């Protein structure tokens, strides 16, 4: 230990602050509670093959066909990779609400193909399919073209802000789809 000198003291670097955690507004908390009380969706709807697609009854088949072909301009996207079920649901709900508020018509949601899910299969893919079907602002969705993520992503067609279904499942009068 002869000739050993202690190192000069180093400045301590403060750790960056943790990112803010989004807090539910009271209305959002109530909405989550209401959604948790809904019966599960029809298992036949959730047990899909590789490609996902859905359209509301008032949306024409040719619109869904154009959506599948990627013929709508994608205005925004969100990536749910690596998120847990609850965090993914919160992120998806927030993304759709913000997109509708901004007046966006078509967005992309990347859910992944489930390759890291092991024998359980693609967990996020199935729950995103379920969640999007229950969102009133979503009028249609379809798996993306291979160049845009293929079966690991969906194009989502959104209705105008405030466009909700009437009592018979039809859009309110005066809402163009």
Secondary structure, 3 states (H helix, E strand, C coil): CCCCCCCCCCCCCCCCCCCCCCCCCHHHHHHHHHHHHCCCCCHHHHCCCCCCEEECCCCCHHHHHHHHCCCCCCCEEEECCCCCHHHHHHHHHHHHHHHHHCCCCEEEEECCCCHHHHHHCCHHHHHHHHHHHHCCCEEEEEECCHHHCHHHEEEEEECCCCCCECCCCCECCCCCC
